[in-house]
Amino acid sequence: MKEIDARGLSCPAPVLHTKATLEQEHPATIKVLVDNAASQQNVERFLRSQGFEVRLEKEGIDFAVIGKCGTPGAAVASKAAPVATEAKQKILVMCATDRMGFGDETLGQKLMVNFIRTLKEMGPELWRLVLVNNGVKLAVAGSPVLEDLKAYETKGTTVLVCGTCLEHFNLLAQKQVGQTTNMLDIVTAMQLADKVVNL
Amino acid sequence: MIFPTDENVLVGLDRADDAGVYRISEELALIQTVDFFTPIVDDPYWFGQIAAANALSDVYAMGGVPKTAMNLVGFPIKEMDIGVLRQIIQGGSDKIREAGAVLVGGHSIEDSELKYGLSVTGFVHPARVRIKNNLRAGDRLILTKPLGTGIINTAIKAGLASAVLIEQVTRLMATLNRGAAEAMDAFPVHACTDITGFGLLGHLAEMVLGSGCSVRVESQKVPILPGTVDFASMGLVPGGAFKNKSFRQALVAFADGVDAVMQDMLFDPQTSGGLLICIESQQADALAEALTRRGVPAAAVIGEVLDDPQEKIFVS
């Protein structure tokens, strides 16, 4: 069992030391000793996010976090924090219009409705749904996919709706779902995403 | 401990609001506030900007206009080059000017730890002071900056934040609450505070206590900086978030779907956060629109005031 003494270190050093140790030594079991409850919770959360099964113990006045390298499947059962397994990626889908493809408008709108509804097959990997230009119309009163978008939000997908676009169409007050966003948020999200799908 | 007071003190120690307010005449009251801290970012000019924006914010949170400011400096003159201090002060003074106020002096001492901030004086009409806890059932709550600066600053310290994110959060912290305050001025706002070290729920608790009302917050409506959830899920949550949570835990009831990461984000200590405005529900959308038109970082309706005298916060 690899042991780390992170007592006397202030945040975020305990998590950083643990991360560095995992990256360099790949221990199957690890014990991290810290001197406060906040650091204990942070290290616990970090180890769970790396697929470890974690238990907490008190050692005198100090706090210990003991981790055993579990299978990614076992760690998913933990409700404390979302787990970053190999398979889970962050997908950003950007809809710059309210229809799919060109040629026939009615067909395009039907296709977009179907697309938005089928996105649920991405499961928890659907990380961000960004709506710009005509795409913002999908998030306002009267849109056929409002309930679907609200369901995605409840499941953890962040729905971002371009504020400038809403203003341009005079639809600010009609937005029913999602957070109003700006270009910097969108660019940052694109950089952080593992995959960007642009419609 | 009893502190002396007089009848011109409109907001003093007995209320613990964002600043002190003292009536000078029928039309004029003075707002007095002070704030300083250790470096938040590496760049000295931006540190000055952020510290100044943070100090000026309390004047806006009271519904006033900043007029004069003085520097507060602790500097390790033997170890650090004086040029660093010059840049910090430049950042601060540019921000003071941006607020329409004037730098009139300051004080420095030698200190092993670098510190900077301001003491600020502002004006407000005595009848228009926006205190914290004048909540009315049915009112809506509007937040003018996204959350996440505490967690992201921890990620920055850990060297895990991208350059784009560092730039974004630096600019956000340096953004004055002036635009939000000016938008708010045209509306009959009931209460207001700014979101700083106690986190959204910590400062909301200060609004709720003494109000005779309770509040519901819809966590999905709270604007949060990109990257915050991911860093919080990795355990990069500052110690202050835990302290904030344990301090106010008794007042807050989280619904089952609100996971530990969201709870931490709602208690995440903010640096130079936005205003949390309480306004009657018919006017909420109009205020949100006015805020968006002014380009403030967020204009999110995040919750409502409930007709429930328990003085609790329900987070769904």
Chai-1 contact restraints between the chains, C-beta under 6 A:
chainA,res_idxA,chainB,res_idxB,connection_type,confidence,min_distance_angstrom,max_distance_angstrom,comment,restraint_id
A,C11,B,P238,contact,1.0,0.0,6.0,A-B,restraint_1
A,C11,B,G239,contact,1.0,0.0,6.0,A-B,restraint_2
A,P12,B,T154,contact,1.0,0.0,6.0,A-B,restraint_3
A,P12,B,K157,contact,1.0,0.0,6.0,A-B,restraint_4
A,P12,B,A158,contact,1.0,0.0,6.0,A-B,restraint_5
A,P12,B,L236,contact,1.0,0.0,6.0,A-B,restraint_6
A,V15,B,G235,contact,1.0,0.0,6.0,A-B,restraint_7
A,L16,B,A158,contact,1.0,0.0,6.0,A-B,restraint_8
A,A38,B,G239,contact,1.0,0.0,6.0,A-B,restraint_9
A,A38,B,F242,contact,1.0,0.0,6.0,A-B,restraint_10
A,N42,B,G235,contact,1.0,0.0,6.0,A-B,restraint_11
A,N42,B,V237,contact,1.0,0.0,6.0,A-B,restraint_12
A,R45,B,G235,contact,1.0,0.0,6.0,A-B,restraint_13
A,F46,B,M234,contact,1.0,0.0,6.0,A-B,restraint_14
A,F46,B,G235,contact,1.0,0.0,6.0,A-B,restraint_15
A,S49,B,S233,contact,1.0,0.0,6.0,A-B,restraint_16
A,S49,B,M234,contact,1.0,0.0,6.0,A-B,restraint_17
A,A80,B,A260,contact,1.0,0.0,6.0,A-B,restraint_18
A,A81,B,S233,contact,1.0,0.0,6.0,A-B,restraint_19
A,A81,B,V261,contact,1.0,0.0,6.0,A-B,restraint_20
A,P82,B,S233,contact,1.0,0.0,6.0,A-B,restraint_21
A,E153,B,Q220,contact,1.0,0.0,6.0,A-B,restraint_22
A,G163,B,T292,contact,1.0,0.0,6.0,A-B,restraint_23
A,L172,B,E289,contact,1.0,0.0,6.0,A-B,restraint_24
A,A173,B,D285,contact,1.0,0.0,6.0,A-B,restraint_25
A,Q179,B,P223,contact,1.0,0.0,6.0,A-B,restraint_26
A,L184,B,Q168,contact,1.0,0.0,6.0,A-B,restraint_27
A,D185,B,P226,contact,1.0,0.0,6.0,A-B,restraint_28
A,T188,B,V164,contact,1.0,0.0,6.0,A-B,restraint_29
A,T188,B,L165,contact,1.0,0.0,6.0,A-B,restraint_30
A,T188,B,Q168,contact,1.0,0.0,6.0,A-B,restraint_31
A,T188,B,P226,contact,1.0,0.0,6.0,A-B,restraint_32
A,A189,B,P226,contact,1.0,0.0,6.0,A-B,restraint_33
A,Q191,B,V164,contact,1.0,0.0,6.0,A-B,restraint_34
A,L192,B,G227,contact,1.0,0.0,6.0,A-B,restraint_35
